[in-house]
Amino acid sequence: MATKEDILEQIVEEYLISQGYFVQHNIKFLPRKDHPDYVRNKDSNHSDIDVLGFHPLKEGAERVMAVSCKSWQSGFNPTSEIDAIEADKRLRGRQAWQAFRELTVPKWSQGFLDAVEQATGATDFTYVTAVAKVRGDKAVWEGHPRFTEALGGNPIRILTFEEMLTAIQKDMGQTLAGSEVGRLLQVVRAAGLQIR
């Protein structure tokens, strides 16, 4: 279960569950120690997959969702993020690529692929960047060749807070929801408020 601070992770969890996925949080990954580019003092602090969803009835890339949550208040601008990564700029107090190691550094990409396979048994999956909101064209991120190559050709998708809330609310019934997020949305509905 996500901690109280990880509200976007909780929304992702509720969304995936509403779509029939089983979920896990914070799946740790590192580059392999036998990777030729492994550097012990730089590569020993693990990264994690924020949310990993597994759907037993789906096949192919839709069976597994590997989600990286970016709840930046200013929103997510795919073009600006890619430009910052490619120019090795600093964003939010660190090099831009560090927020996306699995998409930008081959040894971390392999560690990510290994972690998905170890947790799910699958090599096909969809990589999801879950964001508060998008400022710009999703397709720039979803079709970026460097990222697709890093993920072994697996598809990339941006999923917004609004898209997730809309889907959760649409699928929600009258039975008391099993999570805090689900219950909150039921109370919002009972109060007569609507999410556009």
Secondary structure in CASP SS format (residue, H / E / C, confidence):
PFRMAT SS
TARGET T0000
AUTHOR 0000-0000-0000
METHOD secondary structure of the structure
MODEL  1
M C 1.00
A C 1.00
T C 1.00
K C 1.00
E C 1.00
D C 1.00
I H 1.00
L H 1.00
E H 1.00
Q H 1.00
I H 1.00
V H 1.00
E H 1.00
E H 1.00
Y H 1.00
L H 1.00
I H 1.00
S H 1.00
Q C 1.00
G C 1.00
Y C 1.00
F E 1.00
V E 1.00
Q E 1.00
H E 1.00
N E 1.00
I E 1.00
K E 1.00
F E 1.00
L C 1.00
P C 1.00
R C 1.00
K C 1.00
D C 1.00
H C 1.00
P C 1.00
D C 1.00
Y C 1.00
V C 1.00
R H 1.00
N H 1.00
K H 1.00
D H 1.00
S C 1.00
N C 1.00
H C 1.00
S E 1.00
D E 1.00
I E 1.00
D E 1.00
V E 1.00
L E 1.00
G E 1.00
F E 1.00
H C 1.00
P C 1.00
L C 1.00
K C 1.00
E C 1.00
G H 1.00
A H 1.00
E H 1.00
R H 1.00
V E 1.00
M E 1.00
A E 1.00
V E 1.00
S E 1.00
C E 1.00
K E 1.00
S C 1.00
W C 1.00
Q C 1.00
S C 1.00
G C 1.00
F E 1.00
N C 1.00
P H 1.00
T H 1.00
S H 1.00
E H 1.00
I H 1.00
D H 1.00
A H 1.00
I H 1.00
E H 1.00
A C 1.00
D C 1.00
K C 1.00
R E 1.00
L E 1.00
R C 1.00
G C 1.00
R E 1.00
Q E 1.00
A H 1.00
W H 1.00
Q H 1.00
A H 1.00
F H 1.00
R H 1.00
E H 1.00
L H 1.00
T H 1.00
V C 1.00
P H 1.00
K H 1.00
W H 1.00
S H 1.00
Q H 1.00
G H 1.00
F H 1.00
L H 1.00
D H 1.00
A H 1.00
V H 1.00
E H 1.00
Q H 1.00
A H 1.00
T H 1.00
G C 1.00
A C 1.00
T C 1.00
D C 1.00
F C 1.00
T E 1.00
Y E 1.00
V E 1.00
T E 1.00
A E 1.00
V E 1.00
A C 1.00
K C 1.00
V E 1.00
R C 1.00
G C 1.00
D C 1.00
K H 1.00
A H 1.00
V H 1.00
W H 1.00
E H 1.00
G C 1.00
H C 1.00
P H 1.00
R H 1.00
F H 1.00
T H 1.00
E H 1.00
A H 1.00
L C 1.00
G C 1.00
G C 1.00
N C 1.00
P C 1.00
I E 1.00
R E 1.00
I E 1.00
L E 1.00
T E 1.00
F H 1.00
E H 1.00
E H 1.00
M H 1.00
L H 1.00
T H 1.00
A H 1.00
I H 1.00
Q H 1.00
K H 1.00
D H 1.00
M C 1.00
G C 1.00
Q C 1.00
T C 1.00
L C 1.00
A C 1.00
G C 1.00
S C 1.00
E H 1.00
V H 1.00
G H 1.00
R H 1.00
L H 1.00
L H 1.00
Q H 1.00
V H 1.00
V H 1.00
R H 1.00
A H 1.00
A C 1.00
G C 1.00
L C 1.00
Q C 1.00
I C 1.00
R C 1.00
END
